[in-house]
Amino acid sequence: MRALRTLRPRRLPAGRTMAAAAAAAAGSGPGGGRGPVLTPGTMNPAVRRVEYAVRGPIVTRALQLEQDLRQGVPKPFTEVIKANIGDAHAMGQKPITFLRQVTALCLCPELLAEPSIPQDAKGRARRLLAACAGQSAGAYSASPGIELVRQDVARFLQRRDGVPAKPQDIFLSTGASDAIVSILKLLVSGEGGSRTGVLIPIPQYPLYSAAIAELSAVQLNYYLDEEHCWALDVAELRRALAEGRQHCCPRVLCIINPGNPTGQVQSRQCIEDVIKFAFEEKLFLMADEVYQDNIYAEGSAFHSFKKVLFEMGPPYSEVVELASFHSVSKGFMGECGFRSGYVEVVNMDPDVQQQLAKLVSVRLCPPVPGQILLDTVVDPPQPGDPSYELFIAEKKAVLSALAHKARLTQEIFNQVPGIRCNPVQGAMYSFPRIELPPRALAAAKAQGQAPDMFFCMKLLEETGICVVPGSGFGQREGTFHFRMTILPPTEKLQVLLEKLSSFYTKFVKEYS
């Protein structure tokens, strides 16, 4: 009977003719044959403008090549070396034992009975679990983060800078990137000539240009001085600001120190000059300091913007607005996958700070396992603790290996005619400049590619080495670069550098 009922003619709704029903079925009536609501033409145009070179087309191709290798497709290489991103553990770096022990204990409290785990790690885990709702790392935390962890971050900042820090000025985040975007959201406003302009360094980390595009703000480029180890020049800041004021309202100055992708470390005098500039021009300072542990060059040292600001004293320390960012993804930790970081705000209007608290509450809270791991970074084992000696040995091993690889990268590249690499003073990348012959430029143009993208794609196809073209970070017109991480193990890095150098020589000869 059920089958027979399905064959009976359907009764038309009152007032609807057979012709109208037929028209709808054919696509000409209301709702009939309608196309999708969301198309490239109807989607948010700001999203279409977003680009993120670090995971762009070249990385997509690298993943395809990896799949080809797994399926036995013959290639002129046996593996794809992804030197495009600062992912330490993916490159073979071992986790720091104490960080992982505490995190593991919080995620699996049964391990607290395990006799092989040191007592200080167990004590830390118990302290952190007691600060979690229901004593579980699976529970939501407060939106700005677990209060205990914010207190520990404040103590870390006070030890680092010798300046008081308050937990209520610290907002934990899903990596530093999340916090950077949140601060930019607060700052972007206006329309037309009053639209917020954001000064960013060129070369820059593409998060900034992507976030500015998504928020429909105005990107204002200031160029770092490649001839002087990518130094920041206040005269160049003034040029960029004056140009920006002709068509928008510059309100924000972003600084990346140590630099990504350029690896420079700013001097204390430079930081002081930047703070004076921000004070004079009434700019909000955003200091991206996620590589603060990664300092390699002799004579270089990390100076936080907050420390310098307060050492300068009034009027600067009383009025310059500053947001500074840190993360567990870089440094000696390299815990990218835990997605944990924080922002500290200084001299922020209390009403605006309440709005920031509201904004972060929309996302409920940062990942709690990441907050737990962050706590172990800002409050590591101390002398006399059972875990101290191993922790210090592991930390020193990671940082000394990176310092050696920074020197090795610079030395090998600078032996190759046509490649020039500034010293990698800090962070975890080199950003060498390459000369490309006119025929290579013409070939790139014929394929609709930037010249350095053309070079990097050829490099990937022939050697399996994946690096990011400098055009994805920004560079002066007529110059070409690529960014390469120094994270692979020393032996693999040496092979990578030699293969890349040989390929470059062959490439130049082919297109000369």
Phi, psi and omega in degrees: 000320180300320180294322180293322181298325181292343180271348181292143178299140179282139178282130181288146174300151181305135176084000182253127183273163176299324181295321180294320179297319180294320180296319179296318179296327181279349177103003183261351181266181180301122177081349184281132175061023183292146176280179180293150177291319185257114178227168176305331180280336183254352182288166179302116183295334178296323179294323179297333181280347182289132173227145181218092191299329185299332176236038185273203187302325183292326178286323176302316179295322179298320178294322177296319180295322177299318179296319177302315180298319179296330181270005176083013178290127183295134176224160179281019178210163184256345178209156173265124178259108184273089179264025186269344190219149182277064181251090191301314185289328176296334179270004174105359179292136181277142178297153174283125191304309185300318181301314182286325180297312181297316180297317179297319180297322180289326181280333181224079187301342177301335180292348178298340178273355183284117185292339184282347181272130184300151183294327181292325176294319179294318179298319179296317181297317179298319180297317181289319179297323179296335179273353179269146176300131181065016183052039182227133176288355178269357180271154171300150168255178169301150186301321178282358180118166178300129184302319180300318181292320177299322177296319180291324175297317179299318179295321177300313181295323180293320176294319183294316191255343186069024182231138179303145176226140183247134179305327183289347176267003185246128179239116177286155189211169179276075189078164179296329183304316181298318180292321179300315180295320180298316180294319178299322178301322179293328190271338187274124179201180175082170179225152176057234182292346179261004180294142183297130172257140182238117178279123179230150180287147171237121002293153183228165171280125191298350173305321186292309180296324179294314181294320179297318178295315182297325182271001182056037172273183182249122180277126178242114186271131165241136188266131172285152187269098183297327182292343180235053176055041176061037180291154176265128183246122182296329177299323177291324174299318180296320179299310182298320180294315181297319177295318181297323183292349178283342184219359178204188181242091181296128182229346190228138174237117180261133178235136174245112183216120353301158191282143171229116018262006196270342173075010180279155177241124184282141177285162178298322180297319178299316180297319178298318179297320180295318179297317178299318179299314179297323178296311183295322186262004178055062179243144174277129182266131171243116184250108178273105188241034187289343180258025187298336177276347187261077179239124187240324189288140177297134180089349178270148177209150177275129173238121179286148178298324181295317181298312181296319179304314183282332174292330177290333177073187180296151003277348187301311186293343183267338188233336182292122180274132187222136168237123179241146192235145175216167189206158173270359187284336185244219179060217176268352187277307179064027186270060185303318188291342179282346176048072182219139178191192178201164169234139170249130179254140181233133178060030177277138177306129183304322179293321177293322180297326175295323178293324176297317178300320178295316182300314182290337180291338179299328180269010178071288178192158173290160180304127184294319176303325177293322177297320179298314180295320177303320180300322180289336179283316183279345179225071185283174177302145181252160178309134183097339177287147181304328185268357191298309187296317178295318180301310182296319180297316180294317180298312180297322181297316180296311185290324179290325177295319178296320179298318178296318181290329176297316179293317181301316181299311180300315183296314183292315181298320184285355174275349186262121176301129180099349175246132176229123184238119174293157177304137175274091185286331182198190183062214184212036180219153163250154181225067185289149175266136181237140173271132180240131183290156183306323180294328176292321178297319179294319180295321178296316180298320180297331180265003179070030182242152169296146183304318181286332173294318177302314178298312183295325179292317176298318178301314180297313184294329185262336184238343185081007180269125182252111173235169185253129179296146181298334180298339177285345181251346185094142180197162179296144179307133177087359175249153183226139183216175164215153175256134179225132177286151177260017188283333183304154176307150188309315183296316180292322179297318180298315178298315180301313181297319181291319178296318181295317180297317179296318179298317181300315180300317179294318180300313181297318179297319181295325186256012178268000000 
